[in-house]
Amino acid sequence: MANTDRIDQLIQFALLTAGLEDEYIDRWLGPIHLVKYVYLADLAFARTNEGQTYTGLPWRFHHYGPWEYSCLERIEPALAAIEAEKKVIPSQRFENDYDRWCIRDPRLHDELQQKLPIGIAGAITKFVHRFGTDTNGLLHYVYKTLPMISAAPSETLDFTKELAVIKAQTATEEDDTCKLTDRQMKMRRRALRNIKTGLREMLDKRRKEKISRPTKPAFALSRYDEVFLQGLEDLDRLAGSPPEEGTYKVIFSDDVWKSKSRFDPELS
């Protein structure tokens, strides 16, 4: 069950956070930005809460990212409640105009920040400062999150996908350190310092050798001679006849959405 109060808080906090940005244009967020920042807040919360989201929204794979229509519906009343300024901007590319909101209120920002879990407030602050109104950058980032790349279009997103990675990282860190004694930890730190010192010395040596070594051309000039032209002809012949000019339609199987190449780091 979605928690309307929590959804409103995240929408308000995202806009209030944007209102603290130095650049005036970065303070004005639209619906697509606000929805995605709420998603990233839910993702941050799920990582430390057994895959449960903060808002309870049933996020799903829609077009180019995570989407939830009831989150979109909460934007207008949530921002009206804090008296955010709204602009309706005529669109030169699309039929519908688009909305932008802004509010600059450091006091209200701090009050709301105190009410939110630290992880959520930190996530929203980080991502709003990182992406702001950069729609393409924001969409690209959320599309690459594990719940998204593990789902097919229209499917509900599974936030436990991200949880599994966090648990694996934590387990690895614990396995590496919990069995070491104090003496072993000191030896480990000493060894790391020695490695860093050795690397610095090696880099300094290479820099000195590079300075004293005579410079060479960065690349060789290409030779467009008979051998080169003959090579091009051979490659064209091996490629076979070119396809006939025309309009073609490529059809992919729906199985492509579950391909390991989308979420397996060894294949990406």
C-alpha positions as CSV (number, residue, x, y, z in Angstrom):
1,M,0.0,0.0,0.0
2,A,1.5,3.3,-1.1
3,N,2.1,5.9,1.7
4,T,0.8,9.3,0.4
5,D,2.5,11.3,3.1
6,R,5.9,9.8,2.4
7,I,5.5,10.3,-1.4
8,D,4.6,14.0,-0.8
9,Q,7.6,14.4,1.5
10,L,10.0,13.1,-1.0
11,I,8.6,15.2,-3.8
12,Q,8.8,18.3,-1.6
13,F,12.3,17.5,-0.4
14,A,13.6,17.0,-3.9
15,L,12.3,20.4,-5.0
16,L,13.5,22.1,-1.9
17,T,17.0,20.6,-2.4
18,A,17.0,21.8,-6.0
19,G,16.1,25.2,-4.7
20,L,19.5,25.4,-2.9
21,E,21.4,25.0,-6.2
22,D,23.6,28.0,-7.3
23,E,22.4,28.1,-10.9
24,Y,18.9,29.4,-11.3
25,I,18.0,27.0,-14.1
26,D,18.9,24.0,-11.9
27,R,16.2,25.0,-9.3
28,W,13.3,24.3,-11.7
29,L,12.3,20.6,-11.8
30,G,9.7,19.0,-13.9
31,P,7.5,15.9,-13.4
32,I,10.0,13.5,-15.0
33,H,12.7,14.7,-12.6
34,L,10.6,14.5,-9.5
35,V,9.3,11.0,-10.2
36,K,12.8,9.7,-10.8
37,Y,14.2,11.3,-7.6
38,V,11.4,9.6,-5.6
39,Y,12.4,6.3,-7.3
40,L,16.1,6.8,-6.3
41,A,15.0,7.5,-2.8
42,D,13.0,4.2,-2.7
43,L,16.0,2.4,-4.1
44,A,18.3,3.8,-1.4
45,F,15.9,2.8,1.3
46,A,15.4,-0.7,-0.1
47,R,19.1,-1.4,0.1
48,T,19.1,-1.3,3.8
49,N,15.5,-2.5,4.5
50,E,15.3,-6.0,3.0
51,G,14.2,-4.7,-0.4
52,Q,11.2,-2.8,0.9
53,T,10.6,0.7,-0.5
54,Y,9.9,3.8,1.6
55,T,6.8,4.8,-0.3
56,G,5.3,1.4,-1.0
57,L,4.8,2.5,-4.6
58,P,4.6,-0.5,-7.1
59,W,7.2,0.8,-9.5
60,R,7.2,-0.7,-13.0
61,F,9.3,-0.6,-16.2
62,H,7.6,2.0,-18.5
63,H,9.2,3.4,-21.7
64,Y,12.7,4.6,-20.7
65,G,12.7,4.1,-16.9
66,P,10.9,3.4,-13.7
67,W,7.4,4.9,-13.5
68,E,4.4,5.0,-11.1
69,Y,1.4,7.1,-12.2
70,S,0.1,7.7,-8.6
71,C,3.5,9.3,-7.8
72,L,2.9,11.7,-10.8
73,E,-0.5,12.5,-9.5
74,R,0.9,13.6,-6.1
75,I,3.2,16.2,-7.6
76,E,0.6,19.0,-7.9
77,P,-0.9,18.7,-4.4
78,A,2.4,18.1,-2.7
79,L,4.0,21.2,-4.2
80,A,0.9,23.3,-3.7
81,A,1.1,22.5,0.0
82,I,4.5,24.2,0.3
83,E,3.5,27.0,-2.0
84,A,6.0,26.2,-4.7
85,E,6.1,28.5,-7.8
86,K,4.9,26.8,-11.0
87,K,5.6,27.7,-14.6
88,V,3.9,26.4,-17.7
89,I,6.3,26.5,-20.6
90,P,5.1,26.3,-24.2
91,S,6.7,23.4,-26.0
92,Q,8.3,23.9,-29.4
93,R,8.7,20.2,-30.1
94,F,5.5,18.6,-28.6
95,E,1.8,19.2,-28.6
96,N,1.5,19.6,-24.9
97,D,3.1,22.3,-22.8
98,Y,5.2,21.2,-19.8
99,D,5.4,22.3,-16.2
100,R,8.3,23.3,-14.0
101,W,8.3,24.0,-10.2
102,C,10.7,25.9,-7.9
103,I,10.9,26.9,-4.3
104,R,13.8,28.3,-2.4
105,D,13.3,27.9,1.4
106,P,16.4,26.7,3.3
107,R,14.4,26.7,6.6
108,L,11.7,24.4,5.3
109,H,14.4,22.2,3.6
110,D,16.1,21.7,6.9
111,E,12.9,20.9,8.7
112,L,11.9,18.3,6.2
113,Q,15.4,16.8,6.1
114,Q,15.1,16.1,9.8
115,K,11.9,14.1,9.3
116,L,13.4,11.8,6.6
117,P,15.7,8.8,7.1
118,I,19.3,9.8,6.7
119,G,19.9,7.4,3.8
120,I,17.0,8.9,1.9
121,A,17.8,12.5,2.5
122,G,21.4,11.8,1.5
123,A,20.4,10.0,-1.7
124,I,18.1,12.8,-2.8
125,T,20.7,15.5,-2.0
126,K,23.4,13.6,-4.0
127,F,21.3,12.9,-7.1
128,V,19.6,16.3,-7.3
129,H,23.0,18.0,-7.1
130,R,24.5,15.5,-9.6
131,F,21.7,15.6,-12.2
132,G,19.5,18.5,-11.5
133,T,17.4,19.1,-14.6
134,D,19.7,16.9,-16.8
135,T,16.9,14.7,-18.1
136,N,19.0,12.5,-20.3
137,G,21.7,11.9,-17.7
138,L,19.0,11.1,-15.1
139,L,17.1,8.7,-17.3
140,H,20.3,7.0,-18.3
141,Y,21.3,6.5,-14.7
142,V,17.9,5.1,-13.5
143,Y,17.6,2.8,-16.5
144,K,20.9,1.2,-15.5
145,T,19.8,0.4,-11.9
146,L,19.4,-3.3,-11.2
147,P,15.6,-3.4,-10.7
148,M,15.3,-1.9,-14.2
149,I,17.8,-4.0,-16.1
150,S,16.4,-7.1,-14.5
151,A,12.9,-6.4,-15.7
152,A,11.0,-6.4,-19.0
153,P,8.7,-3.5,-20.2
154,S,5.5,-3.2,-18.1
155,E,6.8,-5.6,-15.4
156,T,6.8,-4.5,-11.7
157,L,10.3,-3.8,-10.5
158,D,12.0,-6.1,-7.9
159,F,14.0,-4.0,-5.4
160,T,15.6,-7.1,-3.9
161,K,17.8,-7.3,-6.9
162,E,19.8,-4.4,-5.6
163,L,19.7,-5.8,-2.1
164,A,21.5,-9.0,-3.1
165,V,24.5,-7.0,-4.4
166,I,24.8,-4.9,-1.2
167,K,24.7,-8.1,0.9
168,A,27.4,-9.7,-1.3
169,Q,29.6,-6.6,-0.9
170,T,29.1,-6.6,2.9
171,A,29.9,-10.3,3.2
172,T,33.1,-9.9,1.2
173,E,34.2,-7.0,3.4
174,E,33.5,-8.9,6.6
175,D,35.3,-12.0,5.3
176,D,38.4,-9.9,4.5
177,T,38.7,-8.2,7.9
178,C,36.8,-9.9,10.7
179,K,39.3,-12.8,11.0
180,L,42.4,-10.5,11.3
181,T,44.0,-9.8,14.6
182,D,45.2,-6.3,15.6
183,R,48.8,-7.3,14.8
184,Q,47.7,-8.6,11.4
185,M,45.8,-5.4,10.7
186,K,48.9,-3.3,11.5
187,M,51.0,-5.5,9.2
188,R,48.3,-5.1,6.5
189,R,48.3,-1.3,6.7
190,R,52.1,-1.3,6.7
191,A,52.2,-3.4,3.6
192,L,49.7,-1.1,1.8
193,R,51.9,1.9,2.7
194,N,54.9,0.1,1.2
195,I,53.0,-0.7,-1.9
196,K,51.9,2.9,-2.3
197,T,55.5,4.1,-1.8
198,G,56.8,1.7,-4.3
199,L,54.3,2.8,-6.9
200,R,55.1,6.4,-6.4
201,E,58.8,5.7,-6.8
202,M,58.2,3.6,-10.0
203,L,56.0,6.4,-11.5
204,D,58.6,9.1,-10.7
205,K,61.3,6.9,-12.4
206,R,59.2,6.5,-15.5
207,R,58.5,10.2,-15.7
208,K,62.2,10.9,-15.5
209,E,63.0,8.3,-18.2
210,K,60.2,9.7,-20.4
211,I,61.7,13.2,-20.1
212,S,65.2,12.1,-21.0
213,R,64.1,9.7,-23.8
214,P,64.0,11.3,-27.3
215,T,60.5,11.9,-28.5
216,K,59.0,9.7,-31.2
217,P,56.1,10.4,-33.6
218,A,52.8,9.5,-31.9
219,F,51.7,7.6,-35.0
220,A,52.8,6.5,-38.4
221,L,51.4,8.1,-41.5
222,S,49.0,6.0,-43.5
223,R,50.1,4.8,-46.9
224,Y,47.3,4.9,-49.5
225,D,49.2,2.8,-52.1
226,E,48.2,-0.1,-54.4
227,V,48.5,-2.6,-51.5
228,F,46.0,-0.5,-49.5
229,L,43.5,-0.3,-52.3
230,Q,43.9,-4.0,-53.1
231,G,43.2,-4.7,-49.5
232,L,39.9,-2.7,-49.6
233,E,38.8,-4.6,-52.7
234,D,39.5,-8.0,-51.0
235,L,37.5,-7.0,-47.9
236,D,34.6,-5.9,-50.0
237,R,34.7,-9.2,-51.9
238,L,34.7,-11.2,-48.7
239,A,31.7,-9.2,-47.3
240,G,29.6,-10.3,-50.2
241,S,27.0,-8.4,-52.1
242,P,25.6,-5.3,-50.3
243,P,21.9,-5.5,-49.3
244,E,19.4,-3.9,-51.6
245,E,18.3,-0.4,-50.7
246,G,15.0,-0.2,-49.0
247,T,13.2,-0.1,-45.6
248,Y,13.7,-3.0,-43.3
249,K,12.1,-4.0,-40.0
250,V,14.1,-5.8,-37.3
251,I,12.2,-7.9,-34.8
252,F,13.8,-9.0,-31.5
253,S,12.4,-11.8,-29.3
254,D,10.9,-10.7,-26.0
255,D,13.6,-13.0,-24.4
256,V,16.1,-10.2,-25.0
257,W,14.9,-8.4,-21.9
258,K,15.9,-11.3,-19.7
259,S,19.3,-11.8,-21.4
260,K,22.2,-12.0,-19.0
261,S,24.0,-9.4,-21.1
262,R,21.7,-6.7,-19.6
263,F,22.6,-7.4,-15.9
264,D,25.7,-9.6,-15.8
265,P,28.8,-7.3,-15.4
266,E,31.0,-10.0,-17.0
267,L,29.1,-9.8,-20.2
268,S,28.3,-6.0,-20.3
